[in-house]
Amino acid sequence: MGDCLPKILVVDDELSMREFLEVLLTQAGYDVSLAKSGKQALRMIEAKSFDLLLCDIRLGDLTGLDILRAAKRKNSETIVIMISAYATTEVAVEAMNEGAYDFVPKPFDNKELKQAIKKALDLKHPKFKTEFLHKDSQTRLNFGKIVGNSPGMVKIYNLISQVAGTKTNVLISGESGTGKELIARALHDMSDRKSRPFVVVNCGGIPENLIESEFFGHVKGAFTGAISDKKGLFEAAHQGTIFLDEIGELSPMLQVKLLRALQETLIKPVGSTHEIAVDVRIISATNKNLEEEVVNGNFREDLFFRLNVIPIKVPPLRDRKGDIEILAHHFTEKYSKTMGKDIAKISSYAIAFLNKYSFPGNVRELENLIERSVALSSTNIILPESLTISMHKRRRWVEGHKNSRFDLDAVEQGVDLDAILSSIEDAYVKKAMEFAGGNKSKAAELLGITLRSIRYRMSKLGEDNRSDEPEHINGDLD
């Protein structure tokens, strides 16, 4: 092996596991050494320097924690990743407190294990560490609270940079929870209006009988209860930006009045005979398909074209899986600080668990999940069991999408092919189990795979809780 290859020591008392990991990691480009016992591992650590140790918790003579402590005493920079099929949460937390970089439970996914190793080594070596930090800083630079570096988000960042300095109207569309208001704020903060008001209006949250007064204001005596003159939101946003959230909820009457305000840059308070000139930049947002609303007669076509000069479509979180880890770490850091907790990180297996979930509530749901996990955590690391995603939500999502047509146009925004293929695989496994009446052997025959393979796939679905025979590997070197 060349000296330039990262050196990994695998410590496991199971021969098949050592041999499997040797092949898997050698093929991945690492210089791999093997130790069959704790004592042998100690001798090898003393005699040679290793960049990373992959160590089982349970060994015949010593424990993985003993090896961890010895490795850290020899060289505090050595990365140690613990693996085990039996370890409890307490043991995993103890390992992290002793200096372990990560904890990976068996059975593990080969790709996820290799990603955990690669990330650990990338962060250890200065060259990779610089690249990682630069990439992360570029993600957040000049975009306020928006976090993510997926292709779809990078495209949005570029568009924000191009149009922020103009007065052009922008329509932001996307599912609930995708962060449309953050994009609107970024457009305002990067414009020459940033020192002026940014007024947020929830068009679906104002009663129908009050919305015209809220928008344009009213004069004293205009209606019962109007005991004094009141400025409207448009006047309050003069020389600034007004963000019209849920624009698709506007009534036809308000659509007409809004269109006139946009065309004439004039507003008339309720009950007044005088018009007021206003200078506002309009940014709108909707979770509806406004083009369909126009076709169905629910939204004025002329208003749609006025608002939709620059369209920004925000991809759902399920189509930007690469951002989940960045967002999860961001929210962990945020809520650890606000709650006065010392939660250092999220384990890679917890990240892998999050990556398997569809997040129908998008970024907002992920943020709420992390906030809850931080609040309830009694340890300094978030493990998979710290997360409270209901598995029935994920199953429902798979069932709902298994017969849907492929949205090939989504490739333009950037997709996670592994996640798409995983959802298809999950749907086939569930259907095969239905046809087989719950018989795993029969289901495996229907799918043309081995019994061990279907057990592994069902464990990923959270539907196989067998404890009699630990499954260590999935059998494929990917």
CORZISUL-V474181 format. One record per residue. N is the residue number from 1. RES is the residue in three letters. PSI is psi in whole degrees, -180 to 180 (none if undefined). OMEGA is omega in whole degrees, -180 to 180 (* if undefined). D_FIRST is the distance of its C-alpha to the first C-alpha in Angstrom with 2 decimals. Layout:
n = [N N]
res = [RES RES]
psi = [PSI PSI]
omega = [OMEGA OMEGA]
d_first = [D_FIRST D_FIRST]
//
This chain:
n = [1 2 3 4 5 6 7 8 9 10 11 12 13 14 15 16 17 18 19 20 21 22 23 24 25 26 27 28 29 30 31 32 33 34 35 36 37 38 39 40 41 42 43 44 45 46 47 48 49 50 51 52 53 54 55 56 57 58 59 60 61 62 63 64 65 66 67 68 69 70 71 72 73 74 75 76 77 78 79 80 81 82 83 84 85 86 87 88 89 90 91 92 93 94 95 96 97 98 99 100 101 102 103 104 105 106 107 108 109 110 111 112 113 114 115 116 117 118 119 120 121 122 123 124 125 126 127 128 129 130 131 132 133 134 135 136 137 138 139 140 141 142 143 144 145 146 147 148 149 150 151 152 153 154 155 156 157 158 159 160 161 162 163 164 165 166 167 168 169 170 171 172 173 174 175 176 177 178 179 180 181 182 183 184 185 186 187 188 189 190 191 192 193 194 195 196 197 198 199 200 201 202 203 204 205 206 207 208 209 210 211 212 213 214 215 216 217 218 219 220 221 222 223 224 225 226 227 228 229 230 231 232 233 234 235 236 237 238 239 240 241 242 243 244 245 246 247 248 249 250 251 252 253 254 255 256 257 258 259 260 261 262 263 264 265 266 267 268 269 270 271 272 273 274 275 276 277 278 279 280 281 282 283 284 285 286 287 288 289 290 291 292 293 294 295 296 297 298 299 300 301 302 303 304 305 306 307 308 309 310 311 312 313 314 315 316 317 318 319 320 321 322 323 324 325 326 327 328 329 330 331 332 333 334 335 336 337 338 339 340 341 342 343 344 345 346 347 348 349 350 351 352 353 354 355 356 357 358 359 360 361 362 363 364 365 366 367 368 369 370 371 372 373 374 375 376 377 378 379 380 381 382 383 384 385 386 387 388 389 390 391 392 393 394 395 396 397 398 399 400 401 402 403 404 405 406 407 408 409 410 411 412 413 414 415 416 417 418 419 420 421 422 423 424 425 426 427 428 429 430 431 432 433 434 435 436 437 438 439 440 441 442 443 444 445 446 447 448 449 450 451 452 453 454 455 456 457 458 459 460 461 462 463 464 465 466 467 468 469 470 471 472 473 474 475 476 477 478]
res = [MET GLY ASP CYS LEU PRO LYS ILE LEU VAL VAL ASP ASP GLU LEU SER MET ARG GLU PHE LEU GLU VAL LEU LEU THR GLN ALA GLY TYR ASP VAL SER LEU ALA LYS SER GLY LYS GLN ALA LEU ARG MET ILE GLU ALA LYS SER PHE ASP LEU LEU LEU CYS ASP ILE ARG LEU GLY ASP LEU THR GLY LEU ASP ILE LEU ARG ALA ALA LYS ARG LYS ASN SER GLU THR ILE VAL ILE MET ILE SER ALA TYR ALA THR THR GLU VAL ALA VAL GLU ALA MET ASN GLU GLY ALA TYR ASP PHE VAL PRO LYS PRO PHE ASP ASN LYS GLU LEU LYS GLN ALA ILE LYS LYS ALA LEU ASP LEU LYS HIS PRO LYS PHE LYS THR GLU PHE LEU HIS LYS ASP SER GLN THR ARG LEU ASN PHE GLY LYS ILE VAL GLY ASN SER PRO GLY MET VAL LYS ILE TYR ASN LEU ILE SER GLN VAL ALA GLY THR LYS THR ASN VAL LEU ILE SER GLY GLU SER GLY THR GLY LYS GLU LEU ILE ALA ARG ALA LEU HIS ASP MET SER ASP ARG LYS SER ARG PRO PHE VAL VAL VAL ASN CYS GLY GLY ILE PRO GLU ASN LEU ILE GLU SER GLU PHE PHE GLY HIS VAL LYS GLY ALA PHE THR GLY ALA ILE SER ASP LYS LYS GLY LEU PHE GLU ALA ALA HIS GLN GLY THR ILE PHE LEU ASP GLU ILE GLY GLU LEU SER PRO MET LEU GLN VAL LYS LEU LEU ARG ALA LEU GLN GLU THR LEU ILE LYS PRO VAL GLY SER THR HIS GLU ILE ALA VAL ASP VAL ARG ILE ILE SER ALA THR ASN LYS ASN LEU GLU GLU GLU VAL VAL ASN GLY ASN PHE ARG GLU ASP LEU PHE PHE ARG LEU ASN VAL ILE PRO ILE LYS VAL PRO PRO LEU ARG ASP ARG LYS GLY ASP ILE GLU ILE LEU ALA HIS HIS PHE THR GLU LYS TYR SER LYS THR MET GLY LYS ASP ILE ALA LYS ILE SER SER TYR ALA ILE ALA PHE LEU ASN LYS TYR SER PHE PRO GLY ASN VAL ARG GLU LEU GLU ASN LEU ILE GLU ARG SER VAL ALA LEU SER SER THR ASN ILE ILE LEU PRO GLU SER LEU THR ILE SER MET HIS LYS ARG ARG ARG TRP VAL GLU GLY HIS LYS ASN SER ARG PHE ASP LEU ASP ALA VAL GLU GLN GLY VAL ASP LEU ASP ALA ILE LEU SER SER ILE GLU ASP ALA TYR VAL LYS LYS ALA MET GLU PHE ALA GLY GLY ASN LYS SER LYS ALA ALA GLU LEU LEU GLY ILE THR LEU ARG SER ILE ARG TYR ARG MET SER LYS LEU GLY GLU ASP ASN ARG SER ASP GLU PRO GLU HIS ILE ASN GLY ASP LEU ASP]
psi = [145 152 -20 -13 139 136 124 133 121 123 109 137 2 119 -46 -36 -42 -45 -41 -49 -33 -46 -47 -47 -31 -43 -29 -5 25 155 106 131 154 142 129 -7 166 -42 -42 -40 -41 -43 -42 -36 -39 -33 -21 149 137 144 -33 141 132 106 131 148 -45 116 161 -42 -40 -179 162 -30 -35 -43 -41 -49 -42 -42 -41 -34 -39 -44 109 -18 -9 131 133 123 123 143 145 150 -8 -13 143 170 -39 -42 -43 -44 -40 -41 -42 -39 -28 -7 6 141 -37 165 125 114 150 148 140 157 129 -44 -41 -38 -44 -36 -40 -42 -46 -44 -42 -44 -36 -40 -26 -43 131 -40 -48 -36 -41 -44 -41 -48 -38 -42 -43 -41 -36 -33 -40 -12 124 15 30 -121 6 130 134 149 23 159 -41 -39 -37 -39 -40 -42 -43 -40 -40 -45 -36 -36 -7 -38 0 173 5 137 144 136 117 122 150 164 161 137 7 -8 34 -38 -35 -38 -41 -42 -38 -41 -41 -47 -23 7 172 3 6 -25 -4 175 145 106 124 129 120 100 -21 -4 4 129 144 -38 -8 -12 -36 -41 -39 -43 -52 -3 179 164 161 132 4 -31 170 126 -11 82 -7 166 147 131 144 173 -34 -42 -36 -27 11 130 8 -145 138 129 112 93 148 47 -27 -10 -5 140 159 -38 -44 -31 -41 -46 -37 -41 -43 -40 -38 -38 -41 -11 36 145 155 113 150 129 -2 155 0 143 152 130 133 146 98 151 130 122 125 160 149 147 6 163 98 -28 -41 -38 -37 -48 -38 0 14 -11 136 134 -40 -35 -39 -46 -32 -40 -33 41 -48 107 138 118 120 122 147 160 -30 -20 5 53 -31 -16 -12 -45 -45 -45 -42 -44 -39 -47 -33 -46 -43 -51 -23 -41 -47 -28 1 34 160 68 111 -34 176 132 153 -30 -30 -39 -43 -39 -44 -37 -20 -8 148 -17 68 -25 5 -148 -36 -40 -41 -43 -45 -38 -46 -41 -45 -41 -41 -42 -38 -12 136 9 177 18 144 116 168 -39 -12 -18 143 39 130 124 -28 -27 -45 -39 -42 -40 -43 -46 -40 -23 -6 -25 8 157 149 131 81 -24 -20 -18 -32 -34 -15 126 166 98 -39 -41 -39 -47 -35 -41 -36 -44 -46 -42 -41 -40 -46 -42 -40 -40 -34 -48 -33 5 29 1 114 -39 -43 -42 -39 -40 -43 -33 -8 31 173 163 -43 -39 -42 -33 -41 -46 -36 -31 -34 -31 -10 24 8 102 30 139 0 -28 99 129 114 -33 161 -2 -9 134 95 none]
omega = [179 -179 -176 -179 175 -176 -178 173 177 -180 -180 -178 178 -175 -176 179 178 -178 -180 -179 178 -180 -177 -174 176 177 179 174 -179 174 -169 172 -175 173 -176 -180 178 -179 177 179 180 179 -178 179 179 -174 -172 177 178 177 -175 173 173 -166 175 178 -177 175 -175 -173 180 175 177 178 176 -180 178 -178 -180 -180 -180 177 -179 -179 -176 -180 180 179 179 174 -179 176 178 175 -170 -171 176 177 -179 179 180 180 178 179 179 178 179 177 177 180 -176 176 -178 180 172 -2 180 174 -176 -178 -180 178 180 178 179 179 -179 -179 -180 -179 177 -178 -178 -174 -176 -178 -179 -179 179 -180 -178 -178 179 -180 -179 -179 178 -179 -172 -173 174 180 172 -174 179 -178 177 178 176 -179 180 -180 178 177 179 178 180 -180 177 -179 -177 -170 -176 -176 180 175 -175 178 -178 174 -179 180 180 -179 177 176 -178 177 -178 -180 178 178 177 179 178 177 179 -175 180 -179 177 176 -171 179 -180 -173 168 -172 -179 179 174 -174 180 -175 -180 179 -175 -176 -179 -168 179 178 179 -179 -167 -179 177 177 -180 178 -178 178 -179 -180 179 -173 177 175 179 175 175 -177 179 179 179 -178 -177 -179 178 -177 173 -178 -178 -179 -178 -177 -180 -179 -178 177 179 -179 179 177 180 -178 178 179 180 179 179 -178 -173 -172 178 175 178 177 180 179 -178 175 -177 178 -179 178 179 177 -180 172 -175 170 -178 177 179 171 176 171 -174 177 176 178 176 -180 -178 177 -178 -178 -177 -179 -178 176 178 -179 176 -176 -170 179 174 178 173 180 -178 -179 175 -176 -180 178 176 -176 -179 -179 -174 -178 179 -180 -178 178 179 -179 177 179 -179 -175 173 179 -176 -180 179 -180 -179 178 -169 -172 172 -180 -179 180 173 176 179 178 179 -178 -180 -176 -173 -179 177 177 174 -173 180 179 178 180 179 179 -180 178 179 -180 178 -178 -175 -175 176 -180 -178 177 176 178 -179 -178 176 -177 -172 174 176 -177 -179 177 -178 179 179 -180 178 -180 -177 -175 -172 180 -178 178 178 176 -176 179 -180 180 -180 180 -176 -180 175 -175 180 -180 179 180 179 -180 177 179 -179 -179 179 180 -180 -180 178 178 177 180 -177 179 179 180 -175 -179 179 179 179 178 -180 -178 -180 179 -178 178 178 -178 -179 176 179 -179 178 177 177 178 -178 -174 179 -176 -179 178 -176 -176 -179 178 -174 -173 -178 173 -179 177 -179 *]
d_first = [0.00 3.81 6.57 8.48 7.26 9.86 9.37 11.73 13.65 15.84 19.07 21.49 23.85 24.08 21.95 22.34 21.26 18.06 17.20 18.30 16.37 13.08 13.83 15.33 12.70 9.70 12.17 12.93 9.64 8.47 5.95 8.76 10.60 14.12 17.45 20.60 23.12 24.06 24.37 20.90 19.59 21.79 20.48 16.81 17.99 19.92 17.24 14.34 14.46 13.47 14.29 15.77 17.25 18.50 21.26 24.19 27.61 28.96 27.36 29.26 29.67 29.01 28.94 26.31 28.50 28.10 24.31 24.82 27.24 25.12 22.09 24.54 26.21 23.05 22.02 24.31 21.85 19.49 20.02 21.23 22.10 24.40 24.97 27.97 30.60 33.31 33.17 36.35 36.80 37.65 34.38 32.41 34.49 34.08 30.29 30.59 33.07 30.73 28.13 26.16 25.10 25.99 27.24 26.50 28.90 28.31 28.75 26.47 25.97 22.39 22.81 24.40 21.70 19.01 21.50 22.10 18.45 18.13 21.46 20.66 17.55 19.57 22.32 20.31 18.91 21.93 21.22 21.19 23.93 26.17 25.81 26.62 29.64 30.87 30.79 32.68 35.23 35.85 36.58 39.46 40.73 44.42 44.61 46.09 45.14 43.43 39.82 37.28 35.10 35.26 36.40 39.90 40.29 38.98 41.63 44.23 43.21 43.72 47.08 48.19 47.47 49.52 52.57 52.81 55.01 57.52 60.38 59.42 59.72 56.51 56.25 53.21 52.73 50.43 50.51 51.74 49.21 47.02 48.03 50.73 52.60 49.54 49.31 53.04 52.73 49.91 52.20 54.97 52.94 51.58 55.08 57.94 59.63 57.18 59.86 62.32 62.59 60.08 62.25 60.82 63.18 62.47 64.73 64.54 65.39 68.80 71.94 73.51 76.77 75.10 72.38 74.64 75.84 72.27 71.18 74.22 76.14 79.83 83.09 85.36 87.43 85.34 85.18 85.97 83.91 83.30 84.99 83.45 81.59 77.84 75.12 72.84 69.06 69.25 71.46 69.21 66.27 68.23 66.01 62.96 61.11 62.26 59.73 61.40 59.24 60.06 62.20 62.70 64.94 67.67 71.07 72.68 75.22 72.61 70.65 73.79 74.30 70.63 70.78 73.88 72.30 69.33 71.62 74.21 72.13 75.16 75.67 78.91 79.08 80.81 84.55 84.44 86.14 83.94 80.52 77.77 75.29 71.67 68.50 65.53 62.21 61.74 58.41 58.73 56.48 56.83 55.06 57.43 57.25 60.06 60.36 61.23 63.60 65.32 65.70 67.10 69.58 68.23 67.09 68.87 67.27 68.53 67.07 63.73 63.52 64.54 61.77 59.02 58.81 55.11 53.49 50.32 48.87 46.63 44.11 44.14 41.25 40.21 39.49 37.41 35.08 32.50 35.09 35.57 32.84 34.03 37.62 36.97 35.38 38.22 40.90 39.35 39.45 42.94 44.51 42.82 44.59 47.90 48.04 46.94 43.98 40.55 38.33 34.91 33.16 33.00 30.35 28.05 29.68 33.07 31.97 30.85 34.29 36.03 34.17 35.66 39.17 41.39 43.26 46.68 47.87 45.08 44.02 47.15 46.26 42.73 44.26 46.83 44.25 42.14 45.34 46.50 43.19 43.18 46.84 46.44 43.12 43.49 39.84 37.63 35.37 36.33 35.03 35.88 38.93 40.17 40.71 43.99 43.58 45.91 44.09 47.33 47.03 43.70 45.08 48.15 46.10 44.16 47.49 49.08 46.42 45.51 48.28 48.22 47.60 44.35 44.90 42.97 44.56 42.60 39.51 41.12 40.90 37.31 36.57 33.96 33.34 31.44 34.49 36.89 35.15 34.92 38.68 39.42 37.36 39.21 42.54 41.90 40.87 44.08 46.24 44.85 45.59 49.10 49.75 48.40 50.62 47.77 46.35 42.54 42.22 44.75 43.19 39.79 41.61 43.29 40.00 38.16 35.47 34.75 36.58 33.43 32.70 36.22 36.09 33.01 34.71 37.90 36.18 35.07 38.76 39.81 41.90 40.24 40.64 39.91 38.89 39.18 35.72 32.80 30.73 27.09 25.50 26.99 25.46 24.03 20.47 21.42]
//
